[in-house]
Amino acid sequence: MYYSLSEIFAIGIGPSSSHTVGPMKAAKRFVDNLGNNITSVKTVKIYLYGSLALTGIGHGTLNAVAYGLLGFEADKLDLSKNYIETIRQEKTLLLGGIKKIPFEFEKNFVLEKQIFLKEHPNGMKLIALNENDKPVLEETYFSVGGGTIARLDEIGQKIEREPLAVPYQFSSFAELREICKAQNMTISQVVLANEKALYSDEDTHKYLKKIVRIMQENIDNGIKAEGILPGSIKLQRRASGMYQNLQKRFENNFDDALYILDWVNLWAFAVAEENAAGGKIITAPTMGSAGIIPAVMRYYQRFAHKKAYYDEKADIVFLTTAAAICCLYRTNASISGAEVGCQGEVGVACSMAAAGLAAVMGGNINQIENAAEIGMEHNLGLTCDPIKGLVQIPCIERNAMAAIKAVNASRLAMRNSGQYKVSLDSIIKTMYETGLSLKNDYKETSLGGLAKNVVC
């Protein structure tokens, strides 16, 4: 099933697409659904279930819901204004920007850590009550990965949705290959043709340029920023120091055959740290994996192309090809760490980036598939076990490792004759089955793995 570029590369507030972006959207939609009844609301109760409850504080879920209740969308939120501190100090919230209601995080949020709703691990219920404590509106939402939400009446065991009205629907790489062959099109051209059915060419290219700009700004801002990341771990930012070290080595003509890898590590760190700090980030396909695609993008911009050859068309090919790969994971598996572990976030991002890089470097459709397959094959079984529920350890380093792995996956595929045994479709099926078999302790609950065994 086809997912639009705006669904895959969405703008949101870090540190987590499923725990921050999705809940913010759900709260905003809930407020919108109140309509004129908002004036009769006395208070709002928010129940968080399962993974949202277990790691919601560390992932910024409570703050994100508050932003949504205020009526904000991520793209329009001014982070320089400290709305959360105002709510905490005044103990009130301006619901939808219209109705002031009493609000205290400790009282209005209920963390149901022992309850996992059967539809999805990331569940939340919002109830608006009137003066007589009677419900004005009650809705249950699920944050299903990548910032996408579904209300209870819209969700089954697998996410159901109406197909978008596009000319080229595909649910497997085999189908995508046949479309490309029959229409004599590249993967990128198929995606752009689908987007043309949804938006004007001008709007699509404007959006892609915006995505590239924000990704590049995340790298540049992350390189400059210093200090301690938010949260109880008190983790020191590293990107700035890494950059300064690289600059010194460059000035001293330091000879190192793996010098380029240090830059890729730096760029992934910079974005992942900006995400951990709650910055404005692009889901790629999630916030927890947001550093991988920007790092690989800057890799080919700086190193993989001769300067005279690189232009903005490469970014379009890279992102659209990566998006097509993401469609397959969203259709046949999951990009939610709470559902399939970190293989659904970092693993998918690695697969997307590897495919996009192969396309930019002139790879044929077999090499693109092979790159995507390699990118995921060596992330199978990757658990999601963030220490103290923060998107910091192992998440930041994991972004860097996956960015390097994506570059290598692309290089392996590009140097292959196009003959390989494992298809992308089979690896996606394997990833999903592996994810379902993981214990809940290893799926964004912070109950096992590093979260259990490392004391910070």
ABEGO torsion letter per residue (X at the ends): XBBBAAAABBBBBOABAAAAAAAAAAAAAAAAAAEAAAAABABBBBBBBEAAAAAAAAAGAAAAAAAAAAGBBAAABBAABBAAAAAAAAGBBBBGGABBBBBBAAAABBBBAABBBAABABBBBBBBBBAAGBBABBBBBBBAEGGBBBBAAABBABBBBBBBBBABBBABAAAAAAAAAAAGBBAAAAAAAAAAAABBAAAAAAAAAAAAAAAAAAAAAAAABBEBBBEAAGBBBAAAAAAAAAAAAAAAGBBBAAAAAAAAAAAAAAAAAAAAAGBBBBBOABAAAAAAAAAAAAAAAAAABBAAABBAAAAAAAAAAAAAAAAAAAAABBABAAAAEAAAAAAAAAAAAAAAAAAAAGBBAAAAAAAAAAAAAAABGBBBBBBGGBBAOAAAAAAAAAAAAAAAAAAAAAABAGBBABBAAAAAAAAAAAAAABBAAABGAGABEAAAABBX
